[in-house]
Amino acid sequence: MGLRSRDIRRSVEFYRDTLGIRLLFEAPNAAFFDCGGVRLTIGATESASSVYFRVEEIQSAAAELTSRGVELERGPHLVAKMPDREIWMAFFCDPDGNRLALLSEKSG
C-alpha cells in the first residue's frame, strides 16, 4: 500500500512514533513500514509505488519481465543499505500506468 506525503520526516515521526508502526527502512523520498505483514510506503512523489513483488534474485526477475515485453521504468538498483542487508528495487508500470516494483532484500 502506498501513501503520498509532502513531508517525509513528519510522516515518519507520525507513523513510527505516534502510531507505533515499525519502520523498516528509509530511501530517498520514501519510508517503508511493516503494518502486520503489509508493507506501507510513504512517498514524496505523486505516484508512489503501491504494489511490490518480492523476489529472491532481482536481476533475473527483471530480465524475465523484460523478455515478456515489460518495459522497466527503472532497472534493479540499490535503494537502502542496512547494517545486515541491502534493499534493491526495480520499477515498471501495468497497462493502466500504475507503478509496480520488484523488491529484493540481499544479505549484506
Backbone as a chain_set.jsonl record, in Angstrom:
{"seq": "MGLRSRDIRRSVEFYRDTLGIRLLFEAPNAAFFDCGGVRLTIGATESASSVYFRVEEIQSAAAELTSRGVELERGPHLVAKMPDREIWMAFFCDPDGNRLALLSEKSG", "coords": {"N": [[0.846, -1.156, 0.0], [0.543, 2.239, -0.753], [1.138, 5.596, 0.214], [0.979, 9.122, -0.199], [3.169, 11.806, 0.678], [3.828, 15.116, 1.813], [5.843, 15.837, 3.422], [8.25, 13.918, 4.307], [9.833, 13.383, 6.616], [8.176, 14.329, 8.714], [6.037, 12.589, 8.338], [7.263, 10.096, 8.859], [7.844, 10.401, 11.596], [5.209, 10.565, 12.567], [3.959, 8.062, 11.783], [5.8, 6.166, 12.807], [6.512, 7.058, 15.474], [4.17, 8.182, 16.684], [1.962, 6.502, 15.915], [3.152, 4.06, 16.296], [4.027, 2.188, 14.41], [6.156, -0.163, 12.915], [9.126, 0.951, 11.538], [10.668, -0.003, 8.626], [12.718, 0.703, 6.736], [14.352, 3.587, 5.302], [14.456, 5.394, 2.243], [15.681, 7.535, -0.388], [13.359, 10.093, -0.441], [11.268, 8.452, 0.501], [9.661, 6.207, 2.825], [9.442, 3.079, 4.493], [7.217, 0.883, 6.02], [6.221, -1.749, 8.308], [3.183, -3.077, 8.492], [1.809, -5.183, 10.164], [2.583, -7.307, 8.445], [1.862, -6.284, 6.008], [3.295, -4.146, 3.721], [3.764, -0.761, 4.073], [4.182, 2.109, 2.2], [5.428, 5.329, 2.338], [5.579, 8.005, 0.327], [7.218, 10.721, -1.414], [6.59, 11.364, -3.966], [4.075, 11.889, -6.518], [3.104, 9.547, -7.562], [3.541, 7.167, -5.873], [4.874, 3.901, -5.631], [2.701, 1.191, -5.106], [2.324, -1.54, -5.107], [4.317, -4.236, -4.452], [6.448, -6.748, -5.569], [7.938, -9.342, -4.113], [11.048, -10.75, -4.699], [13.579, -13.275, -5.005], [15.99, -13.073, -6.501], [16.722, -10.257, -7.984], [17.878, -9.334, -10.393], [17.582, -11.457, -12.267], [14.813, -11.744, -12.192], [13.977, -9.265, -13.18], [15.06, -9.435, -15.745], [13.532, -11.537, -16.744], [10.956, -10.36, -16.792], [11.436, -8.342, -18.681], [11.95, -9.936, -20.92], [9.417, -10.787, -21.396], [8.221, -8.621, -22.455], [7.827, -6.439, -20.812], [8.436, -3.103, -20.065], [10.932, -1.702, -18.255], [10.731, 0.905, -15.97], [12.655, 1.81, -14.291], [15.562, 0.087, -13.842], [16.938, -2.685, -11.851], [18.166, -1.514, -8.777], [20.04, -0.295, -5.975], [18.365, 0.737, -3.096], [18.429, 1.094, -0.365], [20.832, 0.709, 2.183], [21.279, -1.368, 4.726], [22.429, -2.283, 8.064], [22.53, -5.098, 8.096], [21.58, -5.966, 5.621], [20.815, -5.344, 2.119], [18.541, -3.352, 0.273], [16.969, -3.762, -2.721], [15.418, -2.529, -5.682], [13.262, -2.499, -8.573], [11.452, -0.763, -11.021], [8.312, -0.666, -12.767], [5.463, -0.36, -15.008], [1.94, -1.12, -15.109], [-0.534, -1.878, -17.702], [-2.299, 0.26, -17.335], [-0.809, 2.296, -16.357], [-0.188, 2.219, -13.665], [2.224, 2.225, -11.143], [4.493, -0.359, -10.406], [6.591, -2.608, -8.53], [9.577, -4.551, -8.289], [11.05, -6.188, -5.539], [13.854, -6.865, -3.615], [15.648, -8.287, -0.973], [18.855, -8.416, 0.04], [21.338, -10.205, 1.77], [23.797, -8.503, 3.619]], "CA": [[0.0, 0.0, 0.0], [1.349, 3.444, -0.812], [0.538, 6.893, 0.527], [1.798, 10.273, -0.577], [3.491, 12.72, 1.777], [4.514, 16.368, 1.449], [6.971, 15.978, 4.341], [8.577, 12.544, 4.701], [10.292, 13.368, 8.009], [6.982, 14.461, 9.566], [5.274, 11.343, 8.209], [7.98, 9.046, 9.589], [7.607, 10.63, 13.023], [3.821, 10.238, 12.864], [3.691, 6.63, 11.674], [6.689, 5.417, 13.695], [6.491, 7.475, 16.877], [2.812, 8.409, 17.192], [1.136, 5.309, 15.733], [3.897, 2.886, 16.749], [4.226, 1.231, 13.321], [7.584, -0.448, 12.78], [9.823, 1.461, 10.366], [11.585, -0.993, 8.06], [13.875, 1.427, 6.233], [14.093, 4.808, 4.548], [15.178, 5.589, 0.995], [15.443, 8.926, -0.787], [11.969, 10.496, -0.666], [10.307, 7.407, 0.841], [9.861, 5.43, 4.043], [8.735, 1.816, 4.384], [6.77, 0.402, 7.322], [5.588, -3.06, 8.371], [1.867, -2.989, 9.133], [1.304, -6.532, 10.349], [2.829, -8.114, 7.259], [1.607, -5.478, 4.817], [4.285, -3.077, 3.641], [3.237, 0.575, 3.808], [5.172, 3.026, 1.658], [5.101, 6.746, 2.363], [6.453, 8.559, -0.689], [7.095, 12.144, -1.714], [6.147, 11.55, -5.344], [2.637, 11.767, -6.707], [2.735, 8.181, -7.905], [4.347, 6.229, -5.106], [4.516, 2.522, -5.918], [1.87, 0.637, -4.05], [2.363, -2.992, -5.137], [5.682, -4.723, -4.537], [6.579, -8.178, -5.752], [9.197, -9.764, -3.501], [11.748, -11.775, -5.473], [14.874, -13.648, -4.435], [17.08, -12.569, -7.339], [16.091, -9.169, -8.73], [18.414, -9.223, -11.752], [16.951, -12.45, -13.132], [13.371, -11.436, -12.263], [13.842, -8.125, -14.098], [15.337, -9.951, -17.091], [12.362, -12.323, -17.14], [9.896, -9.417, -17.161], [11.838, -7.703, -19.938], [11.772, -10.917, -22.002], [7.973, -10.896, -21.616], [7.746, -7.381, -23.051], [7.636, -5.376, -19.825], [9.455, -2.057, -20.133], [11.273, -1.241, -16.914], [10.858, 2.358, -15.786], [13.998, 1.909, -13.703], [16.06, -1.262, -13.609], [17.364, -3.005, -10.489], [19.104, -0.568, -8.173], [20.088, -0.26, -4.517], [17.618, 1.868, -2.536], [18.785, 1.291, 1.045], [21.857, -0.192, 2.708], [21.063, -1.558, 6.152], [23.589, -2.962, 8.651], [22.521, -6.533, 7.828], [21.063, -6.301, 4.298], [20.607, -4.296, 1.126], [17.22, -3.372, -0.335], [17.047, -3.481, -4.149], [14.122, -2.422, -6.346], [13.147, -2.18, -9.992], [10.1, -0.237, -11.212], [7.665, -0.792, -14.065], [4.046, 0.018, -14.963], [0.963, -2.003, -15.748], [-1.083, -1.211, -18.884], [-3.019, 1.485, -16.972], [0.132, 3.287, -15.842], [0.062, 2.061, -12.233], [3.614, 1.82, -10.892], [4.711, -1.59, -9.668], [8.016, -2.754, -8.24], [10.21, -5.754, -7.781], [11.752, -5.895, -4.297], [14.739, -7.945, -3.176], [16.479, -7.978, 0.19], [20.057, -9.237, -0.032], [22.176, -10.151, 2.972], [24.93, -7.633, 3.386]], "C": [[0.896, 1.225, 0.0], [0.539, 4.693, -0.508], [1.512, 7.995, 0.156], [2.008, 11.18, 0.637], [4.172, 13.97, 1.235], [5.759, 16.572, 2.295], [7.291, 14.594, 4.911], [8.989, 12.467, 6.168], [9.107, 13.437, 8.974], [6.163, 13.17, 9.529], [5.935, 10.194, 8.952], [7.732, 9.199, 11.081], [6.184, 10.251, 13.416], [3.586, 8.727, 12.865], [4.535, 5.799, 12.635], [6.454, 5.762, 15.159], [5.082, 7.618, 17.447], [1.962, 7.145, 17.094], [1.829, 4.026, 16.172], [4.083, 1.812, 15.686], [5.719, 1.081, 13.078], [8.124, 0.069, 11.451], [10.801, 0.397, 9.894], [12.864, -0.336, 7.577], [13.41, 2.685, 5.522], [14.974, 4.811, 3.311], [14.965, 7.048, 0.614], [13.965, 9.162, -1.12], [10.942, 9.421, -0.368], [10.681, 6.757, 2.169], [8.96, 4.203, 3.949], [8.458, 1.268, 5.778], [6.184, -0.994, 7.203], [4.301, -2.93, 9.171], [1.29, -4.395, 9.243], [1.449, -7.401, 9.118], [2.53, -7.409, 5.956], [2.602, -4.332, 4.826], [3.609, -1.783, 3.24], [4.387, 1.453, 3.34], [4.636, 4.441, 1.769], [6.091, 7.399, 1.404], [6.181, 10.015, -0.977], [6.604, 12.395, -3.132], [4.649, 11.358, -5.454], [2.211, 10.349, -7.002], [3.644, 7.188, -7.185], [3.907, 4.812, -5.442], [3.718, 1.956, -4.775], [1.826, -0.876, -4.059], [3.806, -3.419, -5.372], [5.645, -6.233, -4.674], [7.942, -8.588, -5.221], [9.776, -10.905, -4.333], [13.084, -12.069, -4.801], [16.017, -12.986, -5.194], [16.515, -11.527, -8.297], [16.607, -9.054, -10.168], [17.721, -10.208, -12.695], [15.449, -12.209, -13.257], [13.121, -10.281, -13.222], [14.082, -8.573, -15.534], [14.157, -10.756, -17.611], [11.213, -11.411, -17.555], [10.195, -8.752, -18.499], [11.627, -8.654, -21.114], [10.293, -11.12, -22.33], [7.367, -9.609, -22.158], [7.481, -6.25, -22.086], [8.778, -4.375, -19.962], [9.709, -1.544, -18.715], [11.406, 0.276, -16.909], [12.231, 2.675, -15.206], [14.427, 0.504, -13.329], [16.5, -1.476, -12.172], [18.421, -2.034, -9.978], [18.974, -0.627, -6.652], [19.324, 0.954, -4.013], [17.943, 2.121, -1.069], [19.811, 0.248, 1.466], [21.702, -0.22, 4.224], [22.3, -2.249, 6.738], [23.673, -4.446, 8.269], [22.04, -6.932, 6.436], [21.0, -5.077, 3.399], [19.22, -4.47, 0.528], [17.372, -2.914, -1.781], [15.644, -3.422, -4.727], [14.301, -2.177, -7.832], [11.685, -1.783, -10.208], [9.612, -0.416, -12.636], [6.196, -0.431, -13.896], [3.176, -1.065, -15.574], [0.359, -1.255, -16.94], [-1.842, 0.081, -18.594], [-2.112, 2.555, -16.396], [0.358, 3.228, -14.35], [1.489, 1.562, -12.036], [3.657, 0.587, -10.009], [6.212, -1.715, -9.436], [8.373, -4.178, -7.908], [11.002, -5.339, -6.548], [12.59, -7.096, -3.914], [15.559, -7.464, -2.0], [17.645, -8.956, 0.19], [20.861, -9.086, 1.26], [23.434, -9.356, 2.665], [26.135, -7.917, 4.15]], "O": [[1.914, 1.242, 0.692], [-0.61, 4.82, -0.931], [2.728, 7.806, 0.196], [1.139, 11.3, 1.502], [4.988, 13.897, 0.316], [6.629, 17.37, 1.948], [6.674, 14.157, 5.883], [8.539, 11.576, 6.888], [9.05, 12.68, 9.943], [5.658, 12.715, 10.556], [5.254, 9.402, 9.604], [7.438, 8.215, 11.76], [5.972, 9.676, 14.483], [3.072, 8.178, 13.839], [4.04, 4.833, 13.215], [6.225, 4.879, 15.985], [4.833, 7.212, 18.583], [1.314, 6.754, 18.065], [1.168, 3.012, 16.397], [4.276, 0.643, 16.021], [6.456, 2.067, 13.039], [7.653, -0.316, 10.381], [11.657, -0.055, 10.655], [13.962, -0.75, 7.95], [12.235, 2.831, 5.185], [16.093, 4.299, 3.327], [14.148, 7.731, 1.232], [13.403, 8.494, -1.988], [9.844, 9.459, -0.923], [11.841, 6.754, 2.58], [7.86, 4.269, 3.401], [9.358, 1.199, 6.615], [5.706, -1.385, 6.138], [4.33, -2.701, 10.38], [0.381, -4.755, 8.495], [0.537, -8.156, 8.78], [2.913, -7.897, 4.893], [2.736, -3.627, 5.826], [2.959, -1.708, 2.197], [5.429, 1.534, 3.991], [3.516, 4.721, 1.342], [7.3, 7.357, 1.632], [5.059, 10.494, -0.809], [6.239, 13.521, -3.469], [4.027, 10.74, -4.591], [1.071, 9.976, -6.724], [4.416, 6.464, -7.814], [2.71, 4.538, -5.53], [4.019, 2.208, -3.608], [1.331, -1.466, -3.099], [4.436, -3.023, -6.353], [4.896, -6.912, -3.972], [8.974, -8.237, -5.793], [9.097, -11.888, -4.631], [13.647, -11.217, -4.114], [16.913, -12.402, -4.584], [15.901, -11.875, -9.306], [15.841, -8.709, -11.067], [17.318, -9.834, -13.796], [14.873, -12.445, -14.319], [12.162, -10.311, -13.992], [13.378, -8.135, -16.444], [13.817, -10.668, -18.791], [10.563, -11.663, -18.57], [9.313, -8.618, -19.346], [11.179, -8.235, -22.182], [9.957, -11.576, -23.423], [6.149, -9.506, -22.307], [6.964, -5.206, -22.485], [9.948, -4.758, -19.975], [8.807, -1.017, -18.063], [12.107, 0.854, -17.74], [12.875, 3.659, -15.571], [13.732, -0.188, -12.584], [16.443, -0.552, -11.36], [19.423, -1.767, -10.64], [17.918, -0.971, -6.121], [19.59, 2.076, -4.442], [17.756, 3.233, -0.576], [19.681, -0.935, 1.153], [21.959, 0.769, 4.91], [23.134, -2.751, 5.985], [24.77, -4.987, 8.133], [22.081, -8.113, 6.091], [21.115, -3.939, 3.852], [18.771, -5.593, 0.3], [17.847, -1.809, -2.039], [14.77, -4.182, -4.31], [15.347, -1.711, -8.286], [10.784, -2.4, -9.641], [10.386, -0.332, -13.59], [5.731, -0.219, -12.776], [3.612, -1.823, -16.44], [0.71, -0.098, -17.168], [-2.018, 0.91, -19.487], [-2.589, 3.614, -15.988], [1.032, 4.1, -13.802], [1.914, 0.601, -12.676], [2.957, 0.496, -9.001], [7.007, -1.018, -10.065], [7.581, -4.918, -7.324], [11.568, -4.246, -6.519], [12.093, -8.223, -3.891], [16.103, -6.36, -2.024], [17.458, -10.165, 0.322], [21.038, -7.98, 1.772], [24.05, -9.507, 1.611], [27.138, -7.219, 4.004]]}, "num_chains": 1, "name": "protein.A"}
